[in-house]
Amino acid sequence: NPHMAMALTMAASLEGVRDNLQPGDPIDVPLYDMSAEEVAARSIERLPRNLFEAATALEKDQLALEVFGPTMHALAVKGKFDEWYRFSEHVTEWEQAEYLQFF
């Protein structure tokens, strides 16, 4: 939902200004070229890699709860988990090509 995304982006921006949050040092190399140890040493937090991880992060996000309120927040989280479970029930073309070659 673009309206929810914009509301949360604005709230996060205002929180950053109000609390003088710093973004940290720039990363001047592709993360793909860094080892797990290098990523950990720089305290880099990775973004969610799939919808399940994103829904889990949204569920735990206190700012999202504040911005949306408990009812809208719960409905958004439930909707994303439902979407993930529906997606997970399907076999992708990649999975077919990768695994059916053995049969």
Buried (B, 14 or more C-beta within 10 A) or exposed (E): EEEBEEBBEEBBEEEEEEEEEEEEEEEEEEEEEBEEEEBEEEEEEEEEEEBBEBBBEBBEBEEBBEBBEEEBBEEBBEEBBEEBEEEEEEEEEEEEEEEEEEE
